[in-house]
Amino acid sequence: MSLKLQPRERQVLDLLSTGSAMKQIADKLGVGISACSNYILRARERNGLKTGWQLLARYVREQSLAEYMKGRS
């Protein structure tokens, strides 16, 4: 089952997965840190996950699998 993400949530997770800090992400996207936290919170709740770390881990796993499958076709 694939994560259900809005485009902005995906942007935040992309940047988090590369090691960016919340302040850096907020600056890059032109929003506040609280907005970034809210994107993560909403994505986490929508996908039935308990923590932001679970969301990030699942996101990274899905991205890795997608890259692997792309390389096999």
C-alpha positions in Angstrom: 0.0 0.0 0.0 1.5 3.3 -1.1 1.6 6.4 1.0 -1.2 9.0 0.3 0.7 12.3 0.1 -0.2 15.8 -1.0 2.5 17.5 -3.2 3.8 19.8 -0.5 4.0 16.8 2.0 6.1 15.0 -0.6 8.4 18.0 -1.0 9.0 18.1 2.8 9.6 14.4 2.9 12.0 14.6 -0.1 14.1 17.2 1.7 13.9 15.4 5.1 15.1 12.2 3.4 18.2 14.0 2.1 19.1 15.2 5.6 17.8 18.8 5.5 16.8 20.3 8.8 13.2 21.7 9.3 14.6 25.3 9.3 16.3 24.6 5.9 13.2 23.1 4.5 11.0 25.9 5.7 13.4 28.5 4.2 13.6 26.6 0.9 9.8 26.3 0.6 9.1 29.8 1.8 7.0 28.7 4.8 7.4 28.6 8.5 8.7 25.6 10.5 5.3 25.1 12.0 3.8 24.7 8.5 6.4 22.0 7.7 5.5 20.2 11.0 1.8 20.4 10.0 2.5 18.8 6.6 4.2 15.9 8.4 1.4 15.7 11.0 -1.3 15.6 8.4 0.5 13.0 6.2 1.2 10.9 9.2 -2.4 10.9 10.4 -3.8 10.3 6.9 -1.6 7.2 6.6 -2.3 5.9 10.0 1.2 6.2 11.3 2.1 7.1 14.9 5.3 9.1 14.4 7.0 11.3 11.9 9.9 8.9 11.9 7.6 6.1 10.8 6.3 8.3 8.0 9.9 9.2 6.9 11.1 5.6 7.1 8.1 4.3 5.0 8.6 7.2 2.5 12.3 6.3 2.0 11.5 2.6 1.7 8.9 3.4 -1.0 11.3 5.7 -2.9 14.1 3.1 -2.8 11.7 0.4 -4.1 10.5 2.6 -6.9 14.1 3.3 -7.9 15.0 -0.3 -7.8 12.0 -1.3 -9.9 12.7 1.5 -12.4 16.2 0.1 -12.9 14.9 -3.4 -13.5 12.6 -2.4 -16.4 
